[in-house]
Amino acid sequence: MSDRNSLETVIATERDVLRRLCDSGIERISPDPLKSLANYRWSSPDHQVVFNALVRLAAIPPGALRDLLPAETTRMGFPDITWDRFFAPRESAPDSRRPLSELIEALLSASKRQS
């Protein structure tokens, strides 16, 4: 796999993980995957910002995240995030039925291969 394809795979997997977290909230994931993501070096700066905002809003019910995340990232100094990528219908994502913990493991594995 070329470096470009590998990076594209990592970025797509990051987006899938964040899409799932935007849908379900971060409070519901177990501590180990959350710790892995907290220490993860995101390939896309927007992805890092979205993850940090999710952590800041961890106690917010998932249904309210779509309204609150844009305001939170704006307060963090990042008003130009394209939110449709993170709130797209899950049915269109190939990993929509895959457990989040497996998706996070796939992200960490793909990221290691890309490095």
N, C-alpha and C positions, 0 to 999 in steps of 0.2 A: 504494500500500500504506500502510495506516495505521501510525502509530508503534507501536501495540500489536502489530500483526501482524508488523512488522519486528523488534521486540524478541523476540517469540516465536520467530521464525525464527532469529535469532542464538543464542538460548539453546538451541534444539533442535540447531542445528549444533554449538555448543560441546559439548553432551552427546554427539553422534555422534563428534566428534573424540576426546573423552576416552574414550569406550567403546572406540574402536579402539586407543587408546594403552594402555588397561588390558588389552586382549586381547593386544597384540603387544609391549608394552614401548616405552619411549622411546628406548632405545639404538639401535634399528634405523632411526630416521628420520634423514634427512640433516641436516647442520648448518643449511642455510638455513631450512627450515620450522621447525626447532627454535628458531632465533634469532627468527623471526617470532612464534612462540608465547610465547617468553620475554618479548618486548616488548609482547605483546598485553594489552589491558585487558579482562579477563574480565567479562562482564555479570552473572554469578552468583558471589557470594563462594565458594560451595561448589566451583564449577568451578576457581577460582583455587587453592584449597586442594588439590584433587585433582591439578591440574597440578604444583604445587610438590612434592607428595609423590612424584609420578612422577619428577620430576627428581632428588629425593633418593635414590630407589631405582633409578636408571637402570641400574645394573649387575646388578640382580636378574633372574633368568630370568622371562619373562612368566608361566609357569605358577604361580609363587609369589606373584605380585602380589595375587591375590584374598585371600590370607591375610595378607599383610604391609601392604597399604595402610591398612586400618582402624587397625592399631596405630600406623603412622607418623603418620596424621593426628591420632590421639589424643595422641601425644607432642607434636605441633605445637599442641595446644590445641583441636582440633576433633573431638570424639568423636561428634558427631551427624550425620554424613554418611549419607545413604541410599544404600547401595552397590548395591542392585538396579538402580538407574538406569544404573550404569556397567558392570555385568556382565550385562545382559539379553542374550538370544540375538540375535546379529547378523542372523539371517534376517529378523527383524521390522523391522529398520531399512531405510528406503528406499535409503540410500546404502551398504549393506553390501558391494557389489561395486566401489564406486568407489575408486580409488587414494587413499590417505591424503593424498598431496600435493595432489590436486585438492580434497579435502574441506577441507583447511586453507586453500587459496586461496578456496574458497567462503565459508568463515567470515570471512576477512579482508575480502573484498568485501562480504558482508552487513553486517558490522560498520561499514564505512565508510558504507554507505547509511543505516544506522540513526542514525549520528551527526548 
